[in-house]
Amino acid sequence: MLNVNDLVHEFPSSVLQRFSLAAAEIDGVLYATGGFDGKDYLK
């Protein structure tokens, strides 16, 4: 049986709030990048 805990990795929360980011799933891995913090876009 597949254990979801073997697939989920937690990372520390970002100190900067962001929105309008891009997210994609590639080979079962979720990636999130970019975003806007109200002043600057993350590149």
C-alpha positions as CSV (number, residue, x, y, z in Angstrom):
1,M,0.0,0.0,0.0
2,L,1.2,3.5,-0.9
3,N,1.9,5.7,2.2
4,V,1.3,9.4,1.4
5,N,3.7,10.4,4.1
6,D,6.5,9.0,1.9
7,L,5.5,11.4,-0.8
8,V,4.9,14.7,1.2
9,H,7.8,16.9,2.2
10,E,7.2,19.9,4.4
11,F,9.4,23.0,4.0
12,P,9.6,26.1,6.2
13,S,7.0,28.8,5.5
14,S,8.3,31.7,3.4
15,V,8.7,35.0,5.4
16,L,7.3,36.9,2.4
17,Q,3.6,36.6,1.4
18,R,3.2,36.1,-2.3
19,F,0.3,35.7,-4.7
20,S,-0.1,35.3,-8.5
21,L,2.5,32.5,-8.6
22,A,2.9,29.7,-11.1
23,A,2.5,26.1,-10.1
24,A,3.0,22.9,-12.1
25,E,3.1,19.2,-11.5
26,I,5.9,17.3,-13.2
27,D,6.3,13.6,-12.7
28,G,4.2,13.7,-9.5
29,V,6.1,16.6,-8.0
30,L,4.4,19.9,-7.4
31,Y,6.6,23.0,-8.1
32,A,5.6,26.6,-7.3
33,T,7.6,29.6,-8.4
34,G,7.5,33.3,-8.9
35,G,4.7,35.5,-7.5
36,F,4.1,39.1,-6.4
37,D,4.5,40.5,-2.9
38,G,2.6,43.7,-3.5
39,K,5.7,45.6,-4.5
40,D,8.0,43.3,-6.6
41,Y,7.7,40.2,-8.8
42,L,9.9,37.3,-8.0
43,K,11.8,36.2,-11.0
